[in-house]
Amino acid sequence: MVPGMLDVKGTQILAKSLFKELRGNGYSPNQILSLSTELIDLVTQDLKGEHDAEALRATPPQLLGEDAKEGWRAAL
């Protein structure tokens, strides 16, 4: 189980543990960097999706086009 919020020290320990595990299983530093980049991209997309949904909910439906109105309803 992963706690909802990790403190700074817990995050550092988790990162170091994951890094050691990956290196121990033969991943190169470049592969780990590539994995890290992909993780950052996924988190960025997730945050953008949350931001877009919040913006959509904050916009009155009468100001939206028909396609956006469906998204507005789904975001509620």
Backbone bond lengths (Angstrom), bond angles and torsions (degrees), N, CA, C in turn:
res aa  C-N    CA-C-N  psi(-1)  N-CA   C-N-CA  omega(-1)  CA-C   N-CA-C  phi
1 M - - - 1.458 - - 1.525 109.21 -
2 V 1.321 116.53 132.98 1.462 121.63 179.25 1.523 107.97 -101.45
3 P 1.334 116.74 127.23 1.466 118.61 178.76 1.520 111.57 -62.21
4 G 1.326 115.77 149.89 1.453 120.80 -179.80 1.507 112.37 -58.74
5 M 1.307 116.90 -35.49 1.458 121.17 -179.53 1.516 109.24 -134.61
6 L 1.300 116.10 124.14 1.454 120.46 175.32 1.518 108.31 -98.57
7 D 1.319 115.39 139.57 1.455 117.05 174.20 1.521 108.89 -76.93
8 V 1.310 117.43 174.44 1.460 121.90 -176.26 1.521 110.49 -59.08
9 K 1.317 116.91 -46.01 1.465 120.77 -178.82 1.528 110.29 -63.14
10 G 1.325 117.17 -42.79 1.456 121.06 178.78 1.518 111.88 -62.35
11 T 1.318 116.78 -38.79 1.462 121.45 178.42 1.526 110.47 -66.25
12 Q 1.323 116.46 -41.23 1.467 120.07 178.67 1.526 111.05 -64.13
13 I 1.321 116.97 -42.42 1.464 121.47 179.00 1.527 110.28 -63.58
14 L 1.329 117.02 -44.34 1.459 121.35 178.96 1.523 111.26 -61.32
15 A 1.329 117.18 -45.02 1.459 121.50 -179.87 1.526 110.79 -62.84
16 K 1.309 116.68 -45.28 1.467 120.31 -179.78 1.519 110.80 -64.09
17 S 1.316 116.36 -41.33 1.462 120.85 179.14 1.531 111.08 -63.65
18 L 1.318 116.73 -44.73 1.466 121.10 178.59 1.527 110.82 -63.23
19 F 1.330 116.33 -42.49 1.463 120.85 178.99 1.527 110.47 -61.22
20 K 1.325 116.93 -48.05 1.468 120.63 179.92 1.529 111.03 -61.87
21 E 1.321 116.81 -39.53 1.465 121.18 179.10 1.531 110.79 -63.84
22 L 1.320 116.38 -45.31 1.463 120.15 179.30 1.526 111.31 -64.62
23 R 1.326 116.77 -46.40 1.473 119.89 178.76 1.523 110.36 -62.13
24 G 1.333 116.69 -40.53 1.459 121.08 179.45 1.517 113.04 -64.79
25 N 1.319 116.32 -22.61 1.463 121.20 178.60 1.530 112.44 -99.06
26 G 1.331 116.00 15.15 1.452 120.05 171.16 1.513 117.12 92.61
27 Y 1.320 118.62 5.20 1.462 119.98 177.73 1.529 109.28 -73.81
28 S 1.332 115.69 137.69 1.465 120.62 177.83 1.529 109.42 -81.54
29 P 1.328 117.03 161.38 1.473 119.02 175.31 1.528 112.25 -56.04
30 N 1.332 117.70 -37.71 1.462 120.28 179.25 1.526 111.51 -66.74
31 Q 1.321 117.72 -37.27 1.469 120.54 177.04 1.527 110.67 -66.68
32 I 1.318 116.79 -39.21 1.467 120.32 178.79 1.527 109.94 -67.25
33 L 1.312 116.62 -38.92 1.466 120.56 176.30 1.520 110.89 -63.21
34 S 1.321 116.87 -41.85 1.462 121.16 177.72 1.533 110.73 -62.95
35 L 1.314 116.76 -43.81 1.465 121.17 176.59 1.527 110.60 -59.93
36 S 1.323 115.93 -44.81 1.473 120.43 179.48 1.523 111.58 -60.76
37 T 1.322 116.38 -40.73 1.469 121.44 178.19 1.524 110.48 -62.87
38 E 1.327 116.52 -43.32 1.470 120.41 178.38 1.527 110.94 -62.77
39 L 1.326 117.09 -41.32 1.473 120.60 177.85 1.527 110.87 -62.08
40 I 1.323 116.84 -43.27 1.469 120.64 178.21 1.528 110.20 -62.06
41 D 1.324 117.15 -41.66 1.468 120.78 177.84 1.532 111.09 -60.99
42 L 1.328 116.77 -43.21 1.465 119.96 179.91 1.522 111.93 -64.96
43 V 1.329 116.62 -41.92 1.467 120.14 178.12 1.523 110.03 -64.64
44 T 1.333 116.78 -41.12 1.463 121.14 179.03 1.524 110.97 -61.75
45 Q 1.336 116.69 -44.28 1.470 120.46 177.99 1.524 111.03 -62.79
46 D 1.321 116.38 -40.51 1.455 120.73 -180.00 1.532 110.81 -64.03
47 L 1.323 116.02 -45.49 1.460 120.04 178.53 1.520 111.29 -64.08
48 K 1.330 116.75 -39.96 1.465 120.50 178.12 1.522 110.40 -62.73
49 G 1.335 116.57 -41.93 1.463 120.63 177.96 1.521 111.82 -61.15
50 E 1.331 116.63 -41.93 1.462 120.59 177.19 1.525 110.64 -63.95
51 H 1.342 116.26 -42.27 1.470 120.85 179.92 1.527 110.70 -64.23
52 D 1.339 116.32 -43.46 1.463 120.38 179.69 1.528 111.14 -63.29
53 A 1.338 116.92 -40.26 1.460 120.41 179.49 1.520 110.80 -65.91
54 E 1.335 116.76 -40.22 1.464 120.09 177.99 1.522 110.81 -64.10
55 A 1.329 116.94 -43.12 1.468 120.65 179.16 1.516 110.56 -63.47
56 L 1.324 116.62 -39.39 1.457 121.03 179.72 1.527 110.65 -65.15
57 R 1.337 116.34 -42.56 1.471 119.62 178.78 1.522 111.55 -64.82
58 A 1.339 116.99 -30.55 1.463 120.84 -177.62 1.524 112.70 -80.35
59 T 1.324 117.71 -12.36 1.466 121.40 -178.82 1.525 109.99 -92.77
60 P 1.331 117.00 125.04 1.467 118.79 177.88 1.530 110.83 -59.29
61 P 1.326 117.83 136.62 1.464 120.93 -175.50 1.520 113.74 -58.46
62 Q 1.328 118.94 -28.47 1.463 120.22 -178.78 1.536 111.88 -68.71
63 L 1.338 117.48 -15.40 1.458 120.75 178.15 1.529 112.45 -92.01
64 L 1.321 116.45 -2.63 1.460 121.30 -176.26 1.524 111.27 -101.74
65 G 1.332 115.80 154.24 1.466 121.06 172.57 1.515 109.17 -74.56
66 E 1.314 117.58 172.49 1.470 122.24 -177.53 1.525 112.86 -59.15
67 D 1.351 116.72 -43.86 1.462 119.72 179.74 1.518 110.69 -62.71
68 A 1.321 116.97 -42.87 1.456 121.06 -178.86 1.524 111.74 -68.26
69 K 1.339 117.58 -28.96 1.465 119.98 179.23 1.526 110.22 -63.37
70 E 1.330 117.51 -37.71 1.465 120.17 176.92 1.523 110.00 -63.00
71 G 1.324 116.60 -42.91 1.459 120.80 176.79 1.510 112.10 -63.38
72 W 1.322 116.05 -37.14 1.457 120.72 178.80 1.515 109.93 -62.97
73 R 1.339 116.32 -45.68 1.461 119.70 178.96 1.531 110.84 -62.37
74 A 1.310 116.29 -40.48 1.471 120.34 -178.98 1.522 111.03 -68.90
75 A 1.323 117.54 -30.43 1.463 120.99 -178.38 1.517 112.46 -75.07
76 L 1.330 116.54 -16.10 1.472 118.87 -178.60 1.482 113.31 -74.55
